[in-house]
Amino acid sequence: MDVMSEKSAKSLVKPIISFRNVVKKFGSMVAVDNVSLDIEPGEFFALLGPSGCGKTTLLRMLAGFEVPTDGQVLIDGQDMGATSPNQRPVNMVFQSYAVFPHMTVAKNVGYGLKIDGVPAQDIETRVQEALELVQLGHLAGRMPDQLSGGQRQRVALARALIKKPKVLLLDEPLSALDAKLREAMRFELSQLQQKVGITFIMVTHDQDEALAIASRIAVMHKGGISQLGTPSDLYEFPASRFVADFIGSVNMFEGTLLKDEPDEALIGCPELAPHAIHLPHSAPGNVNAPVWVAIRPEKMNLHKNSDEPPPVRDCPAAHNVCKGVIKEISYLGDTSIFHVQLANGRLVRVSRPNRSRYDQDNYGWGETVWVSWSGSSPVVLLS
């Protein structure tokens, strides 16, 4: 199938979730501001943003726990305006898991079916299927206080999935877990979503979590969507300073677009003077207008002391380089983070992989170094 045919086929897919010009106000405070968004069947979708950006409110409107002030929320093409939470084809896993402490694992998982009046024999069969799905079949008779945090989370997942919702909603699903377990559960959640094949929608403030799990991410800010895209799109091609800064680490430089041609652009940055930032392609904006340049720390290179700037690939030797002094080194095992102070006091962050057991000894505190980057590494932003 060619690219155009693939795009056409994708456009025919009916979204499982649609937010249409949704607004939510609490008094005079606007929590969600005119959000329109389509989520496709089978996606693992993340709503990502800082506290107070509107992501949880958006999820709660989808679940039916909040009512939009304006706009529509549609699930599988049906307007949910008059549909109560328990009648919607969604189920939610809360941040606290909300596992009943006085019930066994099996009874926790089957509780929703019991309330719905499903026959006991059918409940038993479906409970066992749901527990096997989350690898807890051997713990059906345990009490919640006999489980680890990760196991309690799986109980909550099984309880949500047993009713076979069209969409599973996850509110900060991994925030209560320690770092190592959180990393393991990211993989398990991703595997589970692929296995059951339904749409997962996750709210999180953790960028690493969203990048690791989601197929698409909506970055929210001040009640609206700042950018929507795949994890790699958001990281490599941020559309604004907010997105560049929120997704991962970044070195941001303010400058002026000095030259802009189809195969070359030059940006002057006071913090890097007398050097400039050179691009082997055109840049957005107008010549002599202000721009911002974002460069990820892992796309910067360290060089030992030199009286002259080291050669930098695909740019003139006088550009894409700066001199500084190492002020701090953070050893993280697989990588080391260097904070290099420029002559004007600005700190530049450089991330360097430790490919050898002795890499961390190559540079020391107080050492003078050169920092360089390829012309293809910077992202030029207008806002």
CORNORTA-V528700 format. One record per residue. N is the residue number from 1. RES is the residue in one small letter. PHI is phi in whole degrees, 0 to 359 (NA if undefined). Layout:
BEGIN
((N & RES & PHI) (N & RES & PHI))
END
This chain:
BEGIN
((1 & m & NA) (2 & d & 283) (3 & v & 299) (4 & m & 295) (5 & s & 296) (6 & e & 295) (7 & k & 295) (8 & s & 296) (9 & a & 297) (10 & k & 294) (11 & s & 292) (12 & l & 276) (13 & v & 289) (14 & k & 281) (15 & p & 297) (16 & i & 279) (17 & i & 231) (18 & s & 225) (19 & f & 257) (20 & r & 240) (21 & n & 49) (22 & v & 281) (23 & v & 233) (24 & k & 224) (25 & k & 243) (26 & f & 244) (27 & g & 67) (28 & s & 270) (29 & m & 272) (30 & v & 267) (31 & a & 274) (32 & v & 232) (33 & d & 241) (34 & n & 57) (35 & v & 269) (36 & s & 237) (37 & l & 199) (38 & d & 246) (39 & i & 238) (40 & e & 273) (41 & p & 300) (42 & g & 82) (43 & e & 281) (44 & f & 256) (45 & f & 252) (46 & a & 239) (47 & l & 259) (48 & l & 241) (49 & g & 172) (50 & p & 287) (51 & s & 302) (52 & g & 84) (53 & c & 276) (54 & g & 108) (55 & k & 294) (56 & t & 291) (57 & t & 298) (58 & l & 297) (59 & l & 295) (60 & r & 292) (61 & m & 291) (62 & l & 294) (63 & a & 285) (64 & g & 96) (65 & f & 279) (66 & e & 230) (67 & v & 253) (68 & p & 300) (69 & t & 289) (70 & d & 205) (71 & g & 93) (72 & q & 233) (73 & v & 242) (74 & l & 244) (75 & i & 240) (76 & d & 54) (77 & g & 84) (78 & q & 258) (79 & d & 293) (80 & m & 267) (81 & g & 306) (82 & a & 253) (83 & t & 258) (84 & s & 289) (85 & p & 306) (86 & n & 285) (87 & q & 259) (88 & r & 275) (89 & p & 280) (90 & v & 228) (91 & n & 220) (92 & m & 234) (93 & v & 254) (94 & f & 277) (95 & q & 303) (96 & s & 273) (97 & y & 74) (98 & a & 52) (99 & v & 278) (100 & f & 290) (101 & p & 290) (102 & h & 266) (103 & m & 246) (104 & t & 294) (105 & v & 304) (106 & a & 298) (107 & k & 291) (108 & n & 300) (109 & v & 293) (110 & g & 272) (111 & y & 301) (112 & g & 297) (113 & l & 292) (114 & k & 297) (115 & i & 298) (116 & d & 281) (117 & g & 82) (118 & v & 289) (119 & p & 305) (120 & a & 304) (121 & q & 295) (122 & d & 294) (123 & i & 299) (124 & e & 300) (125 & t & 295) (126 & r & 290) (127 & v & 297) (128 & q & 296) (129 & e & 297) (130 & a & 294) (131 & l & 291) (132 & e & 295) (133 & l & 300) (134 & v & 257) (135 & q & 62) (136 & l & 234) (137 & g & 303) (138 & h & 278) (139 & l & 245) (140 & a & 303) (141 & g & 269) (142 & r & 286) (143 & m & 266) (144 & p & 305) (145 & d & 287) (146 & q & 260) (147 & l & 250) (148 & s & 282) (149 & g & 300) (150 & g & 295) (151 & q & 291) (152 & r & 296) (153 & q & 295) (154 & r & 294) (155 & v & 299) (156 & a & 297) (157 & l & 295) (158 & a & 298) (159 & r & 296) (160 & a & 285) (161 & l & 279) (162 & i & 295) (163 & k & 273) (164 & k & 53) (165 & p & 289) (166 & k & 285) (167 & v & 222) (168 & l & 252) (169 & l & 255) (170 & l & 236) (171 & d & 260) (172 & e & 45) (173 & p & 294) (174 & l & 246) (175 & s & 293) (176 & a & 274) (177 & l & 260) (178 & d & 287) (179 & a & 302) (180 & k & 291) (181 & l & 292) (182 & r & 299) (183 & e & 296) (184 & a & 294) (185 & m & 288) (186 & r & 302) (187 & f & 296) (188 & e & 296) (189 & l & 298) (190 & s & 298) (191 & q & 296) (192 & l & 296) (193 & q & 297) (194 & q & 293) (195 & k & 291) (196 & v & 276) (197 & g & 75) (198 & i & 263) (199 & t & 283) (200 & f & 251) (201 & i & 235) (202 & m & 245) (203 & v & 259) (204 & t & 205) (205 & h & 254) (206 & d & 267) (207 & q & 297) (208 & d & 299) (209 & e & 298) (210 & a & 295) (211 & l & 296) (212 & a & 285) (213 & i & 252) (214 & a & 285) (215 & s & 275) (216 & r & 218) (217 & i & 225) (218 & a & 254) (219 & v & 273) (220 & m & 255) (221 & h & 205) (222 & k & 53) (223 & g & 86) (224 & g & 236) (225 & i & 263) (226 & s & 283) (227 & q & 199) (228 & l & 234) (229 & g & 179) (230 & t & 287) (231 & p & 306) (232 & s & 293) (233 & d & 300) (234 & l & 294) (235 & y & 284) (236 & e & 274) (237 & f & 228) (238 & p & 299) (239 & a & 266) (240 & s & 206) (241 & r & 297) (242 & f & 299) (243 & v & 295) (244 & a & 301) (245 & d & 283) (246 & f & 282) (247 & i & 270) (248 & g & 75) (249 & s & 260) (250 & v & 206) (251 & n & 260) (252 & m & 248) (253 & f & 240) (254 & e & 268) (255 & g & 204) (256 & t & 231) (257 & l & 285) (258 & l & 271) (259 & k & 210) (260 & d & 215) (261 & e & 229) (262 & p & 306) (263 & d & 245) (264 & e & 194) (265 & a & 222) (266 & l & 227) (267 & i & 236) (268 & g & 271) (269 & c & 234) (270 & p & 307) (271 & e & 291) (272 & l & 254) (273 & a & 305) (274 & p & 274) (275 & h & 278) (276 & a & 228) (277 & i & 258) (278 & h & 251) (279 & l & 240) (280 & p & 274) (281 & h & 200) (282 & s & 287) (283 & a & 232) (284 & p & 289) (285 & g & 100) (286 & n & 250) (287 & v & 302) (288 & n & 76) (289 & a & 265) (290 & p & 288) (291 & v & 218) (292 & w & 237) (293 & v & 239) (294 & a & 252) (295 & i & 228) (296 & r & 289) (297 & p & 302) (298 & e & 285) (299 & k & 265) (300 & m & 256) (301 & n & 243) (302 & l & 260) (303 & h & 227) (304 & k & 292) (305 & n & 312) (306 & s & 204) (307 & d & 284) (308 & e & 236) (309 & p & 300) (310 & p & 291) (311 & p & 295) (312 & v & 242) (313 & r & 299) (314 & d & 58) (315 & c & 205) (316 & p & 301) (317 & a & 298) (318 & a & 279) (319 & h & 242) (320 & n & 57) (321 & v & 203) (322 & c & 208) (323 & k & 252) (324 & g & 198) (325 & v & 236) (326 & i & 290) (327 & k & 257) (328 & e & 204) (329 & i & 230) (330 & s & 247) (331 & y & 269) (332 & l & 246) (333 & g & 90) (334 & d & 283) (335 & t & 223) (336 & s & 236) (337 & i & 254) (338 & f & 249) (339 & h & 257) (340 & v & 254) (341 & q & 268) (342 & l & 280) (343 & a & 300) (344 & n & 272) (345 & g & 97) (346 & r & 293) (347 & l & 263) (348 & v & 250) (349 & r & 262) (350 & v & 236) (351 & s & 254) (352 & r & 229) (353 & p & 290) (354 & n & 264) (355 & r & 283) (356 & s & 242) (357 & r & 293) (358 & y & 247) (359 & d & 301) (360 & q & 294) (361 & d & 269) (362 & n & 288) (363 & y & 230) (364 & g & 231) (365 & w & 301) (366 & g & 81) (367 & e & 280) (368 & t & 279) (369 & v & 220) (370 & w & 252) (371 & v & 246) (372 & s & 227) (373 & w & 205) (374 & s & 287) (375 & g & 295) (376 & s & 273) (377 & s & 280) (378 & p & 290) (379 & v & 243) (380 & v & 265) (381 & l & 237) (382 & l & 260) (383 & s & 212))
END
